[in-house]
Amino acid sequence: MGGFVNIKVSPWTRAIITRAAALGPAVIVALVAGTKANSGIINKINSWLNILQSVILPFAVLPVLRMARSTEIMGEFALTPFVSALWWLSVVVLIGINVYLVITAIYGGNDLVSGDTAAGKTVGVVFFVCYFYAISEVR
């Protein structure tokens, strides 16, 4: 807070202010809509927030993995090719699970999500993402 607006605040006060700004709206919504009559709405909101977080997760993991294997950034602490391959495999599985979760949430478990169709969509999207990410690394 001492930067742009030039306000001098102690670190513990700054922590309280930022936590209240982040958690305050969530607490208010939980208190107002947290009755048993509204529990279905809260559960739906919670499910969609979890799905949103799973969609955003690869956008955080992929750059971290890319930087962790870069010798220019990490120097001698960069990931070895074997460990990097294991992490890439984990990321591909993570993206596949997330794609399946989103498809299941959107289509609600009907025929579009059953059997080979969902597996095909998941594998296709995973390879699509990995292919374009690999192309960006080559350049």
C-alpha positions as CSV (number, residue, x, y, z in Angstrom):
1,M,0.0,0.0,0.0
2,G,3.0,2.3,0.4
3,G,3.6,2.3,-3.4
4,F,1.2,4.0,-5.7
5,V,-1.2,5.5,-3.1
6,N,1.6,6.3,-0.7
7,I,-0.2,5.1,2.4
8,K,2.0,4.0,5.3
9,V,0.4,0.9,7.0
10,S,2.0,-1.7,9.2
11,P,2.3,-5.2,7.7
12,W,-0.2,-6.8,10.0
13,T,-2.8,-4.1,9.2
14,R,-2.2,-4.5,5.5
15,A,-2.7,-8.3,5.9
16,I,-6.0,-7.8,7.6
17,I,-7.2,-5.3,5.0
18,T,-6.3,-7.5,2.1
19,R,-7.8,-10.6,3.7
20,A,-11.0,-8.8,4.5
21,A,-11.3,-7.5,0.9
22,A,-10.7,-11.0,-0.5
23,L,-12.9,-13.0,2.0
24,G,-15.5,-10.4,2.9
25,P,-17.8,-10.9,-0.1
26,A,-17.6,-14.7,0.2
27,V,-18.5,-14.5,3.9
28,I,-21.4,-12.2,3.2
29,V,-22.8,-14.5,0.4
30,A,-22.4,-17.5,2.7
31,L,-24.3,-15.8,5.5
32,V,-27.1,-14.4,3.4
33,A,-27.6,-17.4,1.1
34,G,-26.5,-20.1,3.5
35,T,-29.9,-21.2,4.7
36,K,-31.2,-24.7,4.1
37,A,-33.6,-23.4,1.5
38,N,-30.7,-22.1,-0.6
39,S,-28.3,-25.0,0.0
40,G,-28.8,-26.3,-3.5
41,I,-27.8,-22.9,-5.0
42,I,-24.7,-22.8,-2.8
43,N,-23.8,-26.4,-3.9
44,K,-24.1,-25.5,-7.6
45,I,-22.0,-22.4,-7.1
46,N,-19.4,-24.4,-5.3
47,S,-19.3,-27.0,-8.1
48,W,-18.9,-24.4,-10.8
49,L,-16.2,-22.6,-8.9
50,N,-14.3,-26.0,-8.6
51,I,-14.7,-26.5,-12.3
52,L,-13.4,-23.0,-13.0
53,Q,-10.4,-23.6,-10.8
54,S,-9.7,-26.8,-12.7
55,V,-9.8,-24.9,-16.0
56,I,-7.4,-22.3,-14.8
57,L,-4.9,-24.7,-13.2
58,P,-3.1,-25.7,-16.4
59,F,-2.5,-22.0,-17.2
60,A,-0.5,-21.8,-14.0
61,V,1.2,-25.2,-14.2
62,L,2.4,-25.0,-17.8
63,P,4.5,-21.9,-17.4
64,V,6.0,-23.1,-14.1
65,L,7.0,-26.4,-15.8
66,R,8.5,-24.6,-18.7
67,M,10.5,-22.3,-16.5
68,A,11.6,-25.2,-14.2
69,R,13.1,-27.1,-17.1
70,S,14.9,-24.0,-18.6
71,T,18.6,-24.0,-17.9
72,E,18.7,-20.2,-18.7
73,I,16.3,-19.5,-15.8
74,M,17.1,-22.3,-13.3
75,G,20.7,-22.9,-14.1
76,E,22.1,-26.1,-12.6
77,F,18.7,-26.6,-10.8
78,A,16.8,-27.1,-14.0
79,L,14.8,-30.4,-14.3
80,T,16.5,-33.3,-16.0
81,P,14.9,-34.7,-19.2
82,F,13.6,-37.7,-17.3
83,V,12.0,-35.7,-14.5
84,S,10.7,-33.2,-17.1
85,A,9.1,-36.1,-19.0
86,L,7.4,-37.3,-15.8
87,W,6.0,-33.9,-15.1
88,W,4.8,-33.5,-18.7
89,L,3.0,-36.8,-18.4
90,S,1.4,-35.6,-15.1
91,V,0.3,-32.4,-16.7
92,V,-1.2,-34.3,-19.7
93,V,-3.2,-36.5,-17.3
94,L,-4.2,-33.4,-15.3
95,I,-5.5,-31.6,-18.4
96,G,-7.3,-34.8,-19.5
97,I,-9.1,-35.1,-16.2
98,N,-10.0,-31.4,-16.2
99,V,-11.4,-31.7,-19.8
100,Y,-13.4,-34.7,-18.8
101,L,-14.7,-32.8,-15.7
102,V,-15.8,-29.8,-17.8
103,I,-17.5,-32.0,-20.4
104,T,-19.3,-33.9,-17.7
105,A,-20.4,-30.7,-16.0
106,I,-21.7,-29.1,-19.2
107,Y,-23.5,-32.1,-20.7
108,G,-24.7,-33.5,-17.4
109,G,-23.7,-37.1,-18.0
110,N,-25.9,-37.8,-21.0
111,D,-24.8,-39.8,-24.1
112,L,-22.2,-37.2,-25.1
113,V,-20.1,-38.1,-22.0
114,S,-20.5,-41.8,-22.0
115,G,-17.8,-44.3,-23.1
116,D,-15.6,-43.6,-26.1
117,T,-17.0,-40.2,-27.0
118,A,-15.8,-38.6,-23.8
119,A,-12.4,-40.4,-23.9
120,G,-12.0,-39.3,-27.5
121,K,-12.8,-35.7,-26.7
122,T,-10.5,-35.7,-23.7
123,V,-7.6,-37.2,-25.6
124,G,-8.1,-34.8,-28.6
125,V,-8.1,-31.7,-26.5
126,V,-5.1,-32.9,-24.5
127,F,-3.1,-33.5,-27.6
128,F,-4.3,-30.2,-29.1
129,V,-3.0,-28.2,-26.1
130,C,0.3,-30.1,-25.8
131,Y,0.9,-29.8,-29.6
132,F,0.5,-26.1,-29.6
133,Y,2.5,-25.7,-26.5
134,A,5.3,-27.8,-27.9
135,I,5.3,-25.7,-31.1
136,S,5.7,-22.5,-29.0
137,E,8.7,-24.0,-27.2
138,V,10.5,-24.8,-30.5
139,R,10.4,-21.2,-31.6
